[in-house]
């Protein structure tokens, strides 16, 4: 009952925060304007992430102040400050990475949340990280941050994936007796749902009224990276790391596959293009709303594979093998599709937009649409 009330309060608090920040956004330069590689039709406030941050910060202040809470609040504050500045005036990928690494170090050094083992991936027992604990923890968190930043490409996609992931992690925390983590996860789920009322498309709302912004997508990525580690490491934790990865596998597959393909083409892994999963789905003729439904379905199925595998005692090597298999299939499919797409567009007349990107999709703000990775 307490957690339900917490979720409801977070939901309404975030709705109020979004409504207030929407009015303030034009004055502080937090607007995403159409033009260039951006396909949305109207200037839109980039305040969704700030509203979620304010909701969470309020909850943390009133529900405890341990080193864990302090470390988490400092970490997300660093991420949101960097993201908000990036939303106002685009900053370099190197500087963004510096802030992400700093937040990861806060997580390790002050909150004590660290990746000590990746679990029993090959059936020989848990694989420890020894002297690589700190760098691997920071690397893992930065990976999830950037994965969710890159998946924020159509109205509601990132938020819907996040809502599902926070909900599943909250259930895992409850089953594991981690009440502090469960409370924060429930707050996140309620806040994200409040934001989605302004970001999803409805019959009375034909386009998003607010976007997450980089502040929001990176905040979500940092939080999910934090809990993917926190729920799997330490005394009494039985949720395996590979199961936690299944909950966020869609953004991870999309990001890693894209970076591998960029490197194979001799380009920087952080260069901009339009070869994300949401671009493929839009090319196939799906509307932005349908793309979000596909993401929601994929996120729910893969998340349930991870959590269900844990509950049913599926061996970790099996979950790991399926995880690797999913990535290989996904990567090969994307590589073949985009190679074929490039060949077709190179031989068609310039005015033939059958397979061309950048149609009137009215997609939401994303890294790639702002000429970022």
JOVENJO-V899327 format. One record per pair of residues at least 24 apart in sequence whose ideal C-beta (glycine too) atoms are under 10 Angstrom apart, sorted by the first residue. I is the first residue (numbers start at 1). J is the second residue. Records with the same first field share a line. If there is no record, write none. Layout:
I=J  J
This chain:
2=179  183  186
3=170  174  179  182  183  185  186  187  189  190
4=186  190
5=186  190
6=59  63  182  183  184  186  187  189  190
7=167  170  183  185  186  187  188  189  190  191  193  194
8=186  190  193  194
9=55  58  59  186  187  190  191
10=52  55  56  58  59  186  187  188  189  190  191  192  193  194
11=55  187  189  190  191  192  193  194  195  196  197
12=55  190  191  194
13=51  52  54  55  56  58  59  187  190  191  194
14=48  51  52  53  54  55  56  58  187  188  190  191  192  193  194  195  196  197  198
15=51  55  190  191  193  194  195  197  198
16=51  54  55  194
17=47  48  50  51  52  53  54  55  58  191  194  195
18=45  47  48  50  51  52  54  55  191  194  195  197  198  199  209  210
19=47  51  194  198  209  210
20=47  51  54
21=45  46  47  48  49  50  51  54  210
22=47  48  51  198  209  210
23=47
24=50
25=50  87  210  213
28=84  87  88
29=84  87  88  89
30=84  87  88  210  211  213  215
31=87  88  211  213
32=87  208  210  211  213  364  365  366  369  370
34=362
36=358  369  370  371
37=272  273  274  357  358  366  368  369  370  371  372
38=358  363  364  365  366  369  370  371
39=153  154  274  282  288  357  358  359  360  361  362  363  364  365  366  369
40=154  155  207  208  211  288  361  362  363  364  365  366  369
41=206  207  360  361  362
42=207  208  209  362
44=155  198  199  207  208  209  210  211  213  364  365
45=87  198  208  209  210  211  213
46=83  84  86  87  88  210  211  212  213  214  215  216  365
47=84  87  195  198  210  211  212  213  215  216
48=152  158  159  191  192  194  195  196  198  199  208  209  210  211  212  213  215  216  217  219  220  364  365
49=79  80  83  84  87  152  195  210  211  212  213  214  215  216  217  218  219  220
50=80  83  84  87  210  212  213  215  216  219
51=191  192  194  195  198  210  212  215  216
52=76  80  159  162  187  188  190  191  192  194  195  212  215  216  219  220  223
53=77  79  80  81  83  84  191  215  216  219
54=80  191
55=187  188  190  191  192  194  195
56=80  184  187  188  190  191  219  223
58=187  191
59=183  184  186  187  188  190  191
60=183  184  187
63=180  183  184  187
64=180  183  184
66=111  180
67=110  111  112
68=110  111  112  113  180  181  184  230
69=111  180  184
70=106  110  111
71=103  106  107  108  109  110  111  112  113  226
72=106  107  110  111  113  180  181  184  222  223  226  227  230
73=106  111
74=102  103  106  107  110  111
75=100  102  103  104  105  106  107  108  110  111  113  141  219  222  223  226
76=103  106  107  215  218  219  220  222  223  226
77=103  106  219
78=102  103  104  105  106  107  222
79=103  104  106  141  145  214  215  216  218  219  220  221  222  223
80=213  214  215  216  218  219  222
81=215
82=214  215  218  219
83=145  149  212  213  214  215  216  217  218  219  221  222
84=213  214  215  216  218  219
85=214  215
86=149  213  214  215  218  367  370  372
87=211  212  213  214  215  216  365  370
88=213  214  215
90=214  370  371  372
91=214
92=270
93=146  268  269  270  271  367  372  373
94=270
96=142  145  146  149  214  218  270  372  373
97=142  145  146  270
99=145  218
100=138  141  142  143  145  146  149  218  221  222  225
101=135  138  139  141  142
102=138
103=138  141  142  145  218  222  225  226
104=134  135  137  138  139  140  141  142  145  222  225  226
105=134  137  138  141
107=137  138  141  222  225  226  229  230
108=133  134  135  137  138  141  229
109=134
111=226  230
112=230  233  234
113=137  141  181  225  226  227  229  230  231  233  234
114=138  140  229  230  233  234
115=139  140  141  225  228  229  230  232  233  241
116=229  232  233  234  241
117=232  233  240  241
118=232  240  241  242  245  316  320
119=232  233  239  240  241  242  243  244  245  316  317  319  320
120=240  241  242  315  316  317  320
121=240  241  242  316  317  319  320  321  323  324
122=316  317  320  321
123=315  316  317  318  320
124=317
126=240  241  316
127=241
133=233
136=229
137=225  226  229  233
138=225
140=225  226  228  229  241  245
141=221  222  223  224  225  226  228  229
142=218  221  222  225
143=221  225  248  251  252  255  256
144=218  220  221  222  223  224  225  226  227  228  229  245  248  251  252  255
145=217  218  219  220  221  222  223  224  225  226
146=217  218  221  225  251  252  255  259  269  270  367  373
147=217  221  224  225  248  249  250  251  252  253  254  255  256  258
148=212  216  217  218  219  220  221  222  223  224  225  248  251  252  255
149=212  214  216  217  218  219  220  221  251  255  366  367  372  373
150=217  221  251  254  255  258  259  276  277  278  366  367  368  372  373
151=217  220  221  248  250  251  252  254  255  276  277  278  295  299  366  367
152=211  212  213  214  216  217  218  220  221  251  276  278  364  365  366  367  368  369
153=217  254  274  276  277  278  279  281  282  288  291  295  361  363  364  365  366  367  368  369
154=201  208  276  277  278  279  281  282  286  287  288  289  290  291  292  294  295  361  362  363  364  365  366  369
155=196  198  199  200  201  205  207  208  209  210  211  288  289  291  292  361  362  363  364  365
156=195  196  199  200  201  208  212  288  289  291  292  293  295  296  364
157=199  200  212  250  251  276  277  278  281  288  291  292  293  294  295  296  299  363  364  366
158=192  196  199  211  212  216  217  220  221  251  278  292  295  364  365  366
159=192  193  195  196  198  199  200  208  211  212  216  217  220  292  295  296  364
160=192  193  196  199  200  292  293  295  296  297  299  300
161=192  220  224  247  248  250  251  292  295  296  298  299  300  302  303
162=188  189  191  192  193  195  196  212  216  217  219  220  221  223  224  248  251  299
163=188  189  190  191  192  193  195  196  220  296  299
164=189  192  247  248  250  295  296  297  298  299  300  301  302  303  304
165=189  192  220  223  224  227  228  244  247  248  250  251  299  300  302  303
166=190  191  192  193  220  223  224  227  247
167=192  193  247  300  303
168=243  244  246  247  248  299  300  303  304  306  307
169=223  224  226  227  228  230  231  239  244  247  248  303  307
170=227  231
171=303  307  311
172=227  231  232  237  238  239  243  244  247  306  307  310  311
173=227  230  231  239
175=231  238  239  307  310  311
176=231  232  236  237  238  239  310
177=236  237
178=227  230  231  234  236  237  239
180=230
181=226  227  230  231
182=231
184=223  226  227  230
185=223  224  227  230  231
188=219  220  223  224  227
192=216  220  223
195=220
196=292
199=292  364
200=288  289  292
201=287  288  289  292  362  364
202=289
206=289  362
207=288  362  363  364
208=288  362  363  364  365
210=364  365
211=364  365  366
212=364  365  366
213=365
214=365  366  367  370  372
216=365
217=251  365  366  367
218=367
220=251
221=248  251
224=248  251
232=310
238=310  313
239=306  307  310  311
240=306  309  310  314  315  316  319  320
241=316  319  320
242=306  309  310  314  316  317  318  319  320  321  322  323  324
243=303  305  306  307  308  309  310  311  314  316  319  320  323
244=303  306  307  310
245=302  306  319  320  323
246=301  302  303  304  305  306  307  308  309  310  319  320  322  323  326
247=299  302  303  304  305  306  307
248=299  302  303  306
249=298  299  301  302  303  305  306  322  323  326  327  330
250=277  294  295  298  299  301  302  303  326  330
251=276  277  295  299
252=302  323  327  330
253=277  298  302  323  326  327  328  329  330  331  334
254=278  280  295  330  331  334
255=373
256=327  330  331
257=327  328  330  331  332  333  334  335
258=331  334  338  368  373
259=373
260=327  331  334  335
261=331  334  335  338  339
262=373
264=335
265=338
268=373
269=373
270=367  372  373
271=368  371  372  373
272=367  368  369  370  371  372  373
273=338  357  368  371  373
274=338  341  356  357  358  366  368  369
275=334  335  337  338  341  342  357  368
276=334  366  367  368  369  373
277=330  334
278=361  363  364  366  368
279=338  341  357  358  361  363  366  368  369
280=333  334  337  338  341  357
281=361
282=357  358  359  361  363
283=337  338  341  354  355  356  357  359  361
284=337
285=359
286=361
287=361  362  363
288=361  362  363  364
291=361  363
292=364
302=326
